[in-house]
Amino acid sequence: MAEKIVTKRPPKSPGLAGFLAIFPGIGAFYNEQFIKGIVFIFVFGGLVTFQRHGSLQPFPAFLLTGFIAYMIIDAVQSARSINQRAEANGGVKVKTEQFPTELKSGSVFWGGVLMAIGIILLMANFDIISYYTIFDLWPLAVIVVGIKFIADYFSKEKKES
């Protein structure tokens, strides 16, 4: 008698997740990551609103394009991760998003970065500095983050020794 081969269908399709991610937040909703989906919708809305500043182009357009690409890649990777966890648990569905019982405190550095960005944008709103100056100096933010990553690497290396 011929044996019937039964293959288990993975819980999430990475291809479908990637396709749905073209629409802001929907790929994350498909992967049952509802908070991430809501955040994606708000970020997308903010970036679309940011497009109205025509004198700042093409920077906002690059941000929006990069964010859409990020949503697609994130949805595909999340679906693959969900499938791997389900396979490791013998096909049992794994909850993908849980509320933490205790909120972990973040880095003082990132809090400072957010405060600095807020202060700079507030100063631009009150015409103390111009938006053009801000966008001329945005590479400084990349340099500061790079320095932080290097400092974290060396501090981690010292702790391991």
CNS distance restraints for C-alpha pairs under 8 A (distance, minus, plus):
assign (resid  10 and name CA) (resid  83 and name CA) 5.77 0.50 0.50
assign (resid  10 and name CA) (resid  86 and name CA) 7.90 0.50 0.50
assign (resid  11 and name CA) (resid  82 and name CA) 7.41 0.50 0.50
assign (resid  11 and name CA) (resid  83 and name CA) 5.98 0.50 0.50
assign (resid  11 and name CA) (resid  86 and name CA) 7.39 0.50 0.50
assign (resid  11 and name CA) (resid  93 and name CA) 7.48 0.50 0.50
assign (resid  12 and name CA) (resid  17 and name CA) 7.56 0.50 0.50
assign (resid  12 and name CA) (resid  31 and name CA) 7.03 0.50 0.50
assign (resid  12 and name CA) (resid  79 and name CA) 5.46 0.50 0.50
assign (resid  12 and name CA) (resid  80 and name CA) 7.50 0.50 0.50
assign (resid  12 and name CA) (resid  82 and name CA) 7.03 0.50 0.50
assign (resid  12 and name CA) (resid  83 and name CA) 6.34 0.50 0.50
assign (resid  13 and name CA) (resid  17 and name CA) 6.12 0.50 0.50
assign (resid  13 and name CA) (resid  79 and name CA) 6.39 0.50 0.50
assign (resid  13 and name CA) (resid  80 and name CA) 7.82 0.50 0.50
assign (resid  14 and name CA) (resid  18 and name CA) 6.07 0.50 0.50
assign (resid  14 and name CA) (resid  75 and name CA) 7.26 0.50 0.50
assign (resid  14 and name CA) (resid  76 and name CA) 4.62 0.50 0.50
assign (resid  14 and name CA) (resid  77 and name CA) 7.30 0.50 0.50
assign (resid  14 and name CA) (resid  78 and name CA) 7.97 0.50 0.50
assign (resid  14 and name CA) (resid  79 and name CA) 5.11 0.50 0.50
assign (resid  14 and name CA) (resid  80 and name CA) 6.09 0.50 0.50
assign (resid  15 and name CA) (resid  19 and name CA) 6.23 0.50 0.50
assign (resid  15 and name CA) (resid  76 and name CA) 6.74 0.50 0.50
assign (resid  16 and name CA) (resid  20 and name CA) 6.05 0.50 0.50
assign (resid  17 and name CA) (resid  21 and name CA) 6.07 0.50 0.50
assign (resid  17 and name CA) (resid  27 and name CA) 4.95 0.50 0.50
assign (resid  17 and name CA) (resid  28 and name CA) 7.69 0.50 0.50
assign (resid  17 and name CA) (resid  30 and name CA) 6.50 0.50 0.50
assign (resid  17 and name CA) (resid  31 and name CA) 7.18 0.50 0.50
assign (resid  17 and name CA) (resid  72 and name CA) 7.65 0.50 0.50
assign (resid  17 and name CA) (resid  75 and name CA) 5.45 0.50 0.50
assign (resid  17 and name CA) (resid  76 and name CA) 5.69 0.50 0.50
assign (resid  17 and name CA) (resid  79 and name CA) 6.72 0.50 0.50
assign (resid  18 and name CA) (resid  22 and name CA) 7.02 0.50 0.50
assign (resid  18 and name CA) (resid  27 and name CA) 6.49 0.50 0.50
assign (resid  18 and name CA) (resid  72 and name CA) 4.87 0.50 0.50
assign (resid  18 and name CA) (resid  73 and name CA) 6.85 0.50 0.50
assign (resid  18 and name CA) (resid  75 and name CA) 5.60 0.50 0.50
assign (resid  18 and name CA) (resid  76 and name CA) 5.16 0.50 0.50
assign (resid  19 and name CA) (resid  27 and name CA) 7.46 0.50 0.50
assign (resid  19 and name CA) (resid  72 and name CA) 7.30 0.50 0.50
assign (resid  20 and name CA) (resid  26 and name CA) 5.61 0.50 0.50
assign (resid  20 and name CA) (resid  27 and name CA) 4.73 0.50 0.50
assign (resid  20 and name CA) (resid  30 and name CA) 7.73 0.50 0.50
assign (resid  21 and name CA) (resid  25 and name CA) 6.43 0.50 0.50
assign (resid  21 and name CA) (resid  26 and name CA) 5.55 0.50 0.50
assign (resid  21 and name CA) (resid  27 and name CA) 3.93 0.50 0.50
assign (resid  21 and name CA) (resid  28 and name CA) 7.07 0.50 0.50
assign (resid  21 and name CA) (resid  68 and name CA) 7.92 0.50 0.50
assign (resid  21 and name CA) (resid  71 and name CA) 5.82 0.50 0.50
assign (resid  21 and name CA) (resid  72 and name CA) 4.94 0.50 0.50
assign (resid  21 and name CA) (resid  75 and name CA) 6.31 0.50 0.50
assign (resid  22 and name CA) (resid  26 and name CA) 7.85 0.50 0.50
assign (resid  22 and name CA) (resid  27 and name CA) 7.55 0.50 0.50
assign (resid  22 and name CA) (resid  68 and name CA) 6.77 0.50 0.50
assign (resid  22 and name CA) (resid  71 and name CA) 7.42 0.50 0.50
assign (resid  22 and name CA) (resid  72 and name CA) 6.36 0.50 0.50
assign (resid  23 and name CA) (resid  27 and name CA) 7.35 0.50 0.50
assign (resid  24 and name CA) (resid  37 and name CA) 7.46 0.50 0.50
assign (resid  24 and name CA) (resid  40 and name CA) 6.16 0.50 0.50
assign (resid  24 and name CA) (resid  41 and name CA) 5.39 0.50 0.50
assign (resid  24 and name CA) (resid  44 and name CA) 6.70 0.50 0.50
assign (resid  24 and name CA) (resid  68 and name CA) 7.69 0.50 0.50
assign (resid  24 and name CA) (resid  71 and name CA) 7.50 0.50 0.50
assign (resid  25 and name CA) (resid  29 and name CA) 6.23 0.50 0.50
assign (resid  25 and name CA) (resid  36 and name CA) 7.36 0.50 0.50
assign (resid  25 and name CA) (resid  37 and name CA) 3.95 0.50 0.50
assign (resid  25 and name CA) (resid  38 and name CA) 6.23 0.50 0.50
assign (resid  25 and name CA) (resid  39 and name CA) 7.67 0.50 0.50
assign (resid  25 and name CA) (resid  40 and name CA) 5.22 0.50 0.50
assign (resid  25 and name CA) (resid  41 and name CA) 5.38 0.50 0.50
assign (resid  25 and name CA) (resid  71 and name CA) 7.78 0.50 0.50
assign (resid  26 and name CA) (resid  30 and name CA) 6.12 0.50 0.50
assign (resid  26 and name CA) (resid  37 and name CA) 6.51 0.50 0.50
assign (resid  27 and name CA) (resid  31 and name CA) 6.42 0.50 0.50
assign (resid  27 and name CA) (resid  37 and name CA) 7.45 0.50 0.50
assign (resid  27 and name CA) (resid  71 and name CA) 7.56 0.50 0.50
assign (resid  27 and name CA) (resid  72 and name CA) 7.41 0.50 0.50
assign (resid  27 and name CA) (resid  75 and name CA) 5.43 0.50 0.50
assign (resid  28 and name CA) (resid  32 and name CA) 6.27 0.50 0.50
assign (resid  28 and name CA) (resid  33 and name CA) 5.07 0.50 0.50
assign (resid  28 and name CA) (resid  34 and name CA) 6.46 0.50 0.50
assign (resid  28 and name CA) (resid  36 and name CA) 6.30 0.50 0.50
assign (resid  28 and name CA) (resid  37 and name CA) 4.86 0.50 0.50
assign (resid  28 and name CA) (resid  75 and name CA) 5.95 0.50 0.50
assign (resid  29 and name CA) (resid  33 and name CA) 5.41 0.50 0.50
assign (resid  29 and name CA) (resid  34 and name CA) 5.22 0.50 0.50
assign (resid  29 and name CA) (resid  37 and name CA) 5.65 0.50 0.50
assign (resid  31 and name CA) (resid  75 and name CA) 7.23 0.50 0.50
assign (resid  31 and name CA) (resid  78 and name CA) 6.97 0.50 0.50
assign (resid  31 and name CA) (resid  79 and name CA) 6.19 0.50 0.50
assign (resid  31 and name CA) (resid  82 and name CA) 7.94 0.50 0.50
assign (resid  31 and name CA) (resid  96 and name CA) 7.69 0.50 0.50
assign (resid  32 and name CA) (resid  96 and name CA) 6.58 0.50 0.50
assign (resid  32 and name CA) (resid  97 and name CA) 7.17 0.50 0.50
assign (resid  33 and name CA) (resid  37 and name CA) 6.26 0.50 0.50
assign (resid  33 and name CA) (resid  96 and name CA) 6.66 0.50 0.50
assign (resid  33 and name CA) (resid  97 and name CA) 5.80 0.50 0.50
assign (resid  34 and name CA) (resid  38 and name CA) 6.27 0.50 0.50
assign (resid  34 and name CA) (resid  97 and name CA) 7.88 0.50 0.50
assign (resid  35 and name CA) (resid  39 and name CA) 6.24 0.50 0.50
assign (resid  36 and name CA) (resid  40 and name CA) 6.10 0.50 0.50
assign (resid  37 and name CA) (resid  41 and name CA) 6.29 0.50 0.50
assign (resid  38 and name CA) (resid  42 and name CA) 6.43 0.50 0.50
assign (resid  39 and name CA) (resid  43 and name CA) 6.14 0.50 0.50
assign (resid  40 and name CA) (resid  44 and name CA) 5.96 0.50 0.50
assign (resid  40 and name CA) (resid  71 and name CA) 7.72 0.50 0.50
assign (resid  41 and name CA) (resid  45 and name CA) 6.12 0.50 0.50
assign (resid  42 and name CA) (resid  46 and name CA) 6.14 0.50 0.50
assign (resid  43 and name CA) (resid  47 and name CA) 6.16 0.50 0.50
assign (resid  44 and name CA) (resid  48 and name CA) 6.14 0.50 0.50
assign (resid  44 and name CA) (resid  64 and name CA) 7.31 0.50 0.50
assign (resid  44 and name CA) (resid  67 and name CA) 7.64 0.50 0.50
assign (resid  45 and name CA) (resid  49 and name CA) 6.15 0.50 0.50
assign (resid  46 and name CA) (resid  50 and name CA) 6.09 0.50 0.50
assign (resid  47 and name CA) (resid  51 and name CA) 6.52 0.50 0.50
assign (resid  47 and name CA) (resid  60 and name CA) 6.99 0.50 0.50
assign (resid  47 and name CA) (resid  63 and name CA) 7.37 0.50 0.50
assign (resid  47 and name CA) (resid  64 and name CA) 5.88 0.50 0.50
assign (resid  48 and name CA) (resid  52 and name CA) 7.70 0.50 0.50
assign (resid  48 and name CA) (resid  64 and name CA) 7.21 0.50 0.50
assign (resid  50 and name CA) (resid  60 and name CA) 6.48 0.50 0.50
assign (resid  51 and name CA) (resid  57 and name CA) 7.64 0.50 0.50
assign (resid  51 and name CA) (resid  60 and name CA) 5.80 0.50 0.50
assign (resid  51 and name CA) (resid  61 and name CA) 6.75 0.50 0.50
assign (resid  53 and name CA) (resid  57 and name CA) 7.22 0.50 0.50
assign (resid  56 and name CA) (resid  60 and name CA) 6.92 0.50 0.50
assign (resid  56 and name CA) (resid 132 and name CA) 7.83 0.50 0.50
assign (resid  56 and name CA) (resid 135 and name CA) 7.94 0.50 0.50
assign (resid  57 and name CA) (resid  61 and name CA) 6.55 0.50 0.50
assign (resid  58 and name CA) (resid  62 and name CA) 6.28 0.50 0.50
assign (resid  59 and name CA) (resid  63 and name CA) 6.34 0.50 0.50
assign (resid  60 and name CA) (resid  64 and name CA) 6.19 0.50 0.50
assign (resid  61 and name CA) (resid  65 and name CA) 6.14 0.50 0.50
assign (resid  62 and name CA) (resid  66 and name CA) 5.97 0.50 0.50
assign (resid  63 and name CA) (resid  67 and name CA) 6.07 0.50 0.50
assign (resid  64 and name CA) (resid  68 and name CA) 6.26 0.50 0.50
assign (resid  65 and name CA) (resid  69 and name CA) 6.31 0.50 0.50
assign (resid  66 and name CA) (resid  70 and name CA) 6.07 0.50 0.50
assign (resid  67 and name CA) (resid  71 and name CA) 6.18 0.50 0.50
assign (resid  68 and name CA) (resid  72 and name CA) 6.44 0.50 0.50
assign (resid  69 and name CA) (resid  73 and name CA) 6.23 0.50 0.50
assign (resid  70 and name CA) (resid  74 and name CA) 5.86 0.50 0.50
assign (resid  71 and name CA) (resid  75 and name CA) 6.08 0.50 0.50
assign (resid  72 and name CA) (resid  76 and name CA) 6.36 0.50 0.50
assign (resid  73 and name CA) (resid  77 and name CA) 6.15 0.50 0.50
assign (resid  74 and name CA) (resid  78 and name CA) 5.92 0.50 0.50
assign (resid  75 and name CA) (resid  79 and name CA) 6.13 0.50 0.50
assign (resid  76 and name CA) (resid  80 and name CA) 6.29 0.50 0.50
assign (resid  77 and name CA) (resid  81 and name CA) 6.11 0.50 0.50
assign (resid  78 and name CA) (resid  82 and name CA) 6.11 0.50 0.50
assign (resid  79 and name CA) (resid  83 and name CA) 6.20 0.50 0.50
assign (resid  80 and name CA) (resid  84 and name CA) 6.18 0.50 0.50
assign (resid  81 and name CA) (resid  85 and name CA) 6.20 0.50 0.50
assign (resid  82 and name CA) (resid  86 and name CA) 6.13 0.50 0.50
assign (resid  82 and name CA) (resid  94 and name CA) 7.35 0.50 0.50
assign (resid  82 and name CA) (resid  96 and name CA) 7.07 0.50 0.50
assign (resid  83 and name CA) (resid  87 and name CA) 6.08 0.50 0.50
assign (resid  84 and name CA) (resid  88 and name CA) 6.11 0.50 0.50
assign (resid  85 and name CA) (resid  89 and name CA) 6.22 0.50 0.50
assign (resid  85 and name CA) (resid  94 and name CA) 6.86 0.50 0.50
assign (resid  86 and name CA) (resid  90 and name CA) 6.32 0.50 0.50
assign (resid  86 and name CA) (resid  91 and name CA) 4.80 0.50 0.50
assign (resid  86 and name CA) (resid  92 and name CA) 5.49 0.50 0.50
assign (resid  86 and name CA) (resid  93 and name CA) 5.65 0.50 0.50
assign (resid  86 and name CA) (resid  94 and name CA) 6.08 0.50 0.50
assign (resid  87 and name CA) (resid  91 and name CA) 5.10 0.50 0.50
assign (resid  87 and name CA) (resid  92 and name CA) 7.62 0.50 0.50
assign (resid  89 and name CA) (resid  93 and name CA) 7.93 0.50 0.50
assign (resid  89 and name CA) (resid  94 and name CA) 7.97 0.50 0.50
assign (resid 106 and name CA) (resid 110 and name CA) 7.39 0.50 0.50
assign (resid 106 and name CA) (resid 111 and name CA) 7.63 0.50 0.50
assign (resid 107 and name CA) (resid 111 and name CA) 6.58 0.50 0.50
assign (resid 108 and name CA) (resid 112 and name CA) 6.17 0.50 0.50
assign (resid 109 and name CA) (resid 113 and name CA) 6.20 0.50 0.50
assign (resid 110 and name CA) (resid 114 and name CA) 6.17 0.50 0.50
assign (resid 111 and name CA) (resid 115 and name CA) 6.21 0.50 0.50
assign (resid 112 and name CA) (resid 116 and name CA) 6.07 0.50 0.50
assign (resid 113 and name CA) (resid 117 and name CA) 6.19 0.50 0.50
assign (resid 114 and name CA) (resid 118 and name CA) 6.16 0.50 0.50
assign (resid 115 and name CA) (resid 119 and name CA) 6.13 0.50 0.50
assign (resid 116 and name CA) (resid 120 and name CA) 6.11 0.50 0.50
assign (resid 117 and name CA) (resid 121 and name CA) 6.13 0.50 0.50
assign (resid 118 and name CA) (resid 122 and name CA) 6.02 0.50 0.50
assign (resid 119 and name CA) (resid 123 and name CA) 6.10 0.50 0.50
assign (resid 120 and name CA) (resid 124 and name CA) 6.28 0.50 0.50
assign (resid 120 and name CA) (resid 134 and name CA) 7.83 0.50 0.50
assign (resid 121 and name CA) (resid 125 and name CA) 6.24 0.50 0.50
assign (resid 122 and name CA) (resid 126 and name CA) 6.46 0.50 0.50
assign (resid 123 and name CA) (resid 127 and name CA) 6.28 0.50 0.50
assign (resid 123 and name CA) (resid 128 and name CA) 5.21 0.50 0.50
assign (resid 123 and name CA) (resid 129 and name CA) 6.01 0.50 0.50
assign (resid 124 and name CA) (resid 128 and name CA) 5.78 0.50 0.50
assign (resid 124 and name CA) (resid 129 and name CA) 4.94 0.50 0.50
assign (resid 124 and name CA) (resid 130 and name CA) 5.33 0.50 0.50
assign (resid 124 and name CA) (resid 131 and name CA) 5.91 0.50 0.50
assign (resid 129 and name CA) (resid 133 and name CA) 6.98 0.50 0.50
assign (resid 129 and name CA) (resid 134 and name CA) 7.96 0.50 0.50
assign (resid 130 and name CA) (resid 134 and name CA) 6.78 0.50 0.50
assign (resid 131 and name CA) (resid 135 and name CA) 6.31 0.50 0.50
assign (resid 132 and name CA) (resid 136 and name CA) 6.10 0.50 0.50
assign (resid 133 and name CA) (resid 137 and name CA) 6.33 0.50 0.50
assign (resid 134 and name CA) (resid 138 and name CA) 6.23 0.50 0.50
assign (resid 137 and name CA) (resid 141 and name CA) 7.98 0.50 0.50
assign (resid 138 and name CA) (resid 142 and name CA) 7.38 0.50 0.50
assign (resid 139 and name CA) (resid 143 and name CA) 6.48 0.50 0.50
assign (resid 140 and name CA) (resid 144 and name CA) 6.20 0.50 0.50
assign (resid 141 and name CA) (resid 145 and name CA) 6.24 0.50 0.50
assign (resid 142 and name CA) (resid 146 and name CA) 6.13 0.50 0.50
assign (resid 143 and name CA) (resid 147 and name CA) 6.23 0.50 0.50
assign (resid 144 and name CA) (resid 148 and name CA) 6.29 0.50 0.50
assign (resid 145 and name CA) (resid 149 and name CA) 6.30 0.50 0.50
assign (resid 146 and name CA) (resid 150 and name CA) 6.29 0.50 0.50
assign (resid 147 and name CA) (resid 151 and name CA) 6.11 0.50 0.50
assign (resid 148 and name CA) (resid 152 and name CA) 6.08 0.50 0.50
assign (resid 149 and name CA) (resid 153 and name CA) 6.16 0.50 0.50
assign (resid 150 and name CA) (resid 154 and name CA) 6.37 0.50 0.50
assign (resid 151 and name CA) (resid 155 and name CA) 6.10 0.50 0.50
assign (resid 152 and name CA) (resid 156 and name CA) 6.00 0.50 0.50
assign (resid 153 and name CA) (resid 157 and name CA) 6.16 0.50 0.50
assign (resid 154 and name CA) (resid 158 and name CA) 6.24 0.50 0.50
assign (resid 155 and name CA) (resid 159 and name CA) 6.36 0.50 0.50
assign (resid 156 and name CA) (resid 160 and name CA) 6.35 0.50 0.50
assign (resid 157 and name CA) (resid 161 and name CA) 6.48 0.50 0.50
